Amino acid sequence: MSWRLWLSRWFDDDPSHGSRSARVFNLLLAAMIVGNVAAVILETVEPIRMRYSSAFLAAEDAATAIFTVEYVLRLWTVVDLRNARFAHPVWGRLRYMRSFFALIDLIAILPALLGFFGAADLRVLRLLRLLRMLKLTRHSNVFGLLWAVFRDQAHTIGALIFILILTLTISGALAYMVEGEEQATTFNSIPAAMWWAIETLTTVGYGDMVPATAVGRILGGVVSVVGIGTLALFSGVITVGFLDQLRIRREQVSVPRLVSAANRKRVVLEAGRLTDPTGAGFDDERFSRPRTDAPLARVCPHCGHSLPRPPQAEVWGAATENSGT
């Protein structure tokens, strides 16, 4: 096995294709991502940064080097993945570089590359390093599950978003018509009134824009009730889709286990028949009871001639004949 093929099993995004060493590698990589993001967060605290500035710098250099090597190795081994889209040595790698996870890996090392080429705003580079948390989406099955939910429920979610936008636009227009004359500085346009509609639909109610007229308050109550119903419907669709995906994943996991259990039972049965001294074999339900309907004669697998029965078989045959069974 070549080194590239061996490493491709470590970098395979499908967890069912990975080995134990690949799972350990991904676990260590995820732990390093969490530690690096925690270091970036703690670095923003001035006393901690002043005391451990050298440790933060060393951790950043180590993480950048590891992420860069990981990106290069993924790009090198992508042609050996089970996905045939990346099989071509040139176009496959270019297609992989445009994929979602490859772009995330590039973003993880982008701040260091910008700093190396002389980017001036170091504060922005520190904030960009927080985007390395997106690399955790590769090592978590939960994000894949959520993506499957959004993909399967795309039409329903799109319809709900359209209803939400329509309700938002109508509510903002009505609020501008009702409250525009009473509060000319607050509800001075439909986009400003749409901000009030967003607060009301989501039942947040910051209090910066409050209707003053009776009609406006009635409108606010209606918009709040509609918002509660719309958001409840949206969350219900996501919940149902999530439960369906969980059921599908559990079925995909349980079927191979049932097949492997059936294979183990078949192996036990075959081993029992081979080790049975009478040659009769064992019953499928009770391994300890020999089958009386199985032939006692044996056949040579090479020449096809009948083989003599062992003495145990003759004793067993005589016993069954005398018992009448």
C-alpha positions in Angstrom: 0.0 0.0 0.0 1.4 3.4 -1.0 1.8 6.2 1.5 -0.8 8.4 -0.4 -3.4 5.7 -0.3 -2.7 5.0 3.4 -3.0 8.7 4.3 -6.2 9.1 2.2 -8.0 6.8 4.7 -7.1 9.3 7.4 -8.6 12.2 5.5 -11.8 10.6 4.3 -14.7 12.7 5.4 -17.0 9.6 5.6 -16.6 8.2 9.1 -17.8 4.7 8.0 -14.7 4.4 5.8 -12.1 5.4 8.4 -10.1 3.1 10.6 -9.4 3.4 14.3 -6.2 5.3 13.7 -8.1 7.7 11.5 -10.7 8.3 14.3 -7.8 9.0 16.7 -6.2 11.4 14.3 -9.5 13.3 13.8 -10.1 13.4 17.5 -6.6 14.9 18.1 -7.1 17.4 15.3 -10.5 18.5 16.7 -8.9 18.9 20.2 -6.1 21.0 18.7 -8.7 23.2 17.0 -10.6 23.7 20.2 -7.4 24.5 22.1 -6.3 27.0 19.4 -9.6 28.8 19.4 -9.5 29.0 23.2 -6.0 30.5 23.0 -7.3 33.1 20.5 -10.1 34.1 22.8 -7.8 34.3 25.9 -5.3 36.4 23.9 -7.9 39.2 23.8 -7.6 39.6 27.6 -4.9 42.1 28.2 -3.3 40.7 31.4 -3.2 37.2 30.1 -1.8 38.3 26.7 1.0 40.3 28.4 1.9 37.4 30.7 1.8 34.5 28.2 2.6 36.3 24.9 5.4 33.9 24.0 3.2 30.9 24.7 0.4 32.3 22.5 2.9 33.0 19.7 4.3 29.5 19.8 0.9 27.9 19.9 -0.2 30.0 16.9 2.9 29.0 14.9 2.4 25.3 15.7 -1.2 25.4 14.8 -0.5 27.2 11.5 2.2 24.7 10.6 0.0 21.7 11.4 -3.0 23.1 9.5 -0.8 24.0 6.5 0.6 20.4 6.4 -2.9 19.0 6.7 -4.2 21.1 3.8 -1.3 20.1 1.6 -1.7 16.4 2.5 -5.4 16.5 1.9 -4.8 18.1 -1.5 -2.2 15.4 -2.3 -4.3 12.4 -1.2 -7.7 13.5 -2.5 -7.2 11.4 -5.8 -7.3 8.2 -3.7 -10.6 8.9 -1.9 -13.6 6.8 -2.6 -15.3 9.8 -4.2 -14.8 9.5 -8.0 -15.2 13.2 -8.5 -11.6 13.8 -7.3 -10.0 10.9 -9.1 -8.3 13.0 -11.8 -4.8 14.1 -10.7 -5.3 17.7 -11.9 -9.0 18.5 -12.3 -9.9 16.4 -9.3 -7.6 18.4 -7.1 -8.9 21.7 -8.5 -12.5 20.5 -8.0 -11.6 19.6 -4.4 -10.1 23.0 -3.8 -13.5 24.6 -4.6 -15.4 22.3 -2.2 -16.8 23.5 1.2 -14.4 21.7 3.5 -11.3 22.6 1.4 -12.3 26.3 1.6 -12.6 26.0 5.3 -9.2 24.5 5.5 -7.8 27.4 3.5 -9.5 29.9 5.7 -7.8 28.3 8.7 -4.4 29.1 7.4 -5.3 32.4 5.7 -4.6 34.7 8.6 -1.0 33.4 8.9 -0.5 33.8 5.1 -1.8 37.3 5.2 0.5 38.1 8.1 3.4 36.6 6.3 2.8 38.8 3.3 2.7 42.0 5.4 -1.0 42.5 6.3 -1.1 45.5 8.7 -4.3 45.0 10.7 -3.3 42.3 13.2 -6.5 42.7 15.1 -8.5 41.6 12.1 -6.1 38.6 11.6 -6.8 37.6 15.2 -10.5 37.6 14.6 -10.1 35.7 11.4 -8.4 32.9 13.3 -11.7 32.3 15.1 -13.0 31.0 11.8 -11.0 27.8 12.5 -13.9 26.6 14.5 -15.6 25.9 11.2 -13.1 23.0 10.8 -15.0 21.2 13.5 -17.8 20.7 11.1 -15.7 18.1 9.4 -15.2 16.1 12.5 -18.8 16.2 13.8 -21.7 14.1 12.6 -24.2 16.6 14.0 -23.4 19.2 11.3 -23.8 16.6 8.6 -27.2 15.6 10.1 -28.3 19.2 10.1 -27.2 19.7 6.6 -29.2 16.6 5.5 -32.2 18.1 7.3 -31.9 21.4 5.4 -31.3 19.6 2.1 -34.4 17.4 2.5 -36.7 20.1 3.8 -35.4 22.8 1.4 -38.8 23.3 -0.3 -40.7 23.5 2.9 -38.2 25.8 4.5 -38.2 28.0 1.4 -42.0 28.3 1.6 -41.9 29.3 5.2 -39.2 31.9 4.6 -41.3 33.4 1.8 -44.3 33.6 4.2 -42.1 35.2 6.8 -40.8 37.8 4.4 -44.3 38.5 3.1 -45.6 39.0 6.6 -42.6 41.2 7.5 -43.2 43.4 4.4 -46.9 43.8 5.0 -46.5 44.5 8.7 -43.8 47.1 8.1 -46.0 48.9 5.5 -49.0 48.9 7.8 -47.0 50.2 10.7 -45.6 53.0 8.5 -49.1 53.9 7.4 -50.5 53.9 11.0 -47.6 55.3 13.0 -45.9 57.5 10.3 -47.8 60.7 11.2 -47.8 60.1 15.0 -44.0 59.2 15.2 -42.4 60.8 12.2 -38.9 60.5 13.5 -39.2 56.8 14.5 -41.4 55.3 11.8 -40.0 57.5 9.1 -39.9 54.9 6.4 -41.0 51.4 5.5 -37.5 49.9 6.1 -37.5 51.5 9.6 -40.9 50.1 10.3 -39.8 46.7 9.0 -37.2 46.7 11.8 -40.1 47.1 14.3 -41.8 44.2 12.5 -38.8 42.0 12.9 -38.7 42.7 16.7 -42.4 42.0 16.9 -42.5 38.9 14.8 -39.7 37.4 16.8 -41.3 38.5 20.0 -38.0 40.2 21.1 -39.3 43.7 21.7 -36.3 45.8 22.3 -38.5 48.8 23.1 -36.7 51.2 20.8 -39.8 51.4 18.5 -43.2 51.2 20.2 -46.6 52.0 18.6 -48.3 55.0 20.2 -51.7 54.8 18.6 -54.5 52.3 19.5 -54.5 51.0 15.9 -50.8 50.5 16.0 -51.0 48.6 19.3 -53.7 46.3 17.8 -51.5 45.8 14.8 -48.5 45.0 17.1 -50.6 42.3 18.9 -51.7 40.7 15.6 -48.1 40.7 14.3 -46.9 39.1 17.5 -49.4 36.3 17.3 -48.6 35.7 13.6 -44.9 35.7 14.4 -45.4 33.1 17.1 -47.3 30.8 14.8 -44.8 31.2 11.9 -41.8 30.5 14.0 -43.5 27.5 15.7 -44.3 26.1 12.3 -40.7 26.6 11.2 -39.2 24.9 14.3 -41.7 22.1 13.8 -40.5 21.4 10.3 -36.9 21.4 11.5 -37.7 19.1 14.4 -39.6 16.6 12.2 -36.8 16.6 9.6 -34.2 16.1 12.4 -36.1 13.1 13.8 -36.4 11.5 10.3 -32.7 11.8 9.7 -32.0 10.3 13.1 -34.2 7.3 12.3 -32.5 6.9 8.9 -29.1 7.0 10.5 -30.1 4.5 13.1 -31.4 2.1 10.5 -28.2 2.4 8.5 -26.2 1.5 11.6 -28.5 -1.3 12.8 -28.7 -3.1 9.4 -25.0 -3.9 9.2 -25.1 -5.1 12.8 -28.0 -7.5 12.0 -26.1 -8.8 8.9 -22.9 -9.3 10.9 -24.9 -11.1 13.6 -26.5 -13.4 11.0 -23.1 -14.1 9.5 -21.7 -15.0 12.9 -24.7 -17.4 13.5 -24.1 -19.0 10.1 -20.4 -19.5 10.9 -21.3 -21.1 14.2 -23.7 -23.4 12.5 -21.2 -24.4 9.8 -18.6 -24.9 12.5 -21.0 -27.1 14.4 -21.8 -29.2 11.4 -18.0 -29.7 10.7 -17.2 -30.6 14.3 -20.2 -33.0 14.7 -18.8 -36.5 14.9 -21.9 -38.0 13.4 -21.9 -35.8 10.3 -25.5 -35.0 11.0 -25.0 -31.3 11.9 -26.8 -29.2 14.4 -30.3 -27.7 14.4 -30.5 -24.0 13.7 -32.5 -23.3 16.9 -30.9 -25.8 19.3 -27.2 -26.2 18.7 -27.0 -29.1 21.2 -29.5 -31.4 19.4 -28.3 -33.3 16.2 -30.5 -33.2 13.2 -31.9 -36.6 12.4 -33.0 -35.6 8.9 -29.4 -34.9 7.8 -27.7 -37.6 5.7 -25.1 -39.7 7.6 -23.0 -40.5 4.6 -20.0 -38.3 3.8 -18.7 -37.5 0.3 -15.1 -36.7 -0.6 -14.8 -33.1 -1.9 -12.0 -34.1 -4.3 -13.1 -37.3 -6.1 -16.8 -37.4 -5.2 -16.8 -41.0 -3.8 -18.7 -41.9 -0.6 -16.7 -42.1 2.5 -17.3 -44.7 5.2 -19.2 -43.5 8.2 -17.3 -43.2 11.5 -18.1 -45.5 14.4 -19.9 -42.8 16.2 -22.2 -42.4 13.3 -23.0 -46.1 13.3 -23.8 -46.1 17.0 -26.0 -43.0 16.5 -27.8 -44.6 13.5 -28.4 -47.8 15.4 -29.7 -45.9 18.4 -32.2 -43.9 16.3 -33.4 -47.1 14.4 -34.0 -48.9 17.7 -35.8 -45.9 19.2 -38.1 -45.6 16.1 -37.3 -41.9 15.6 
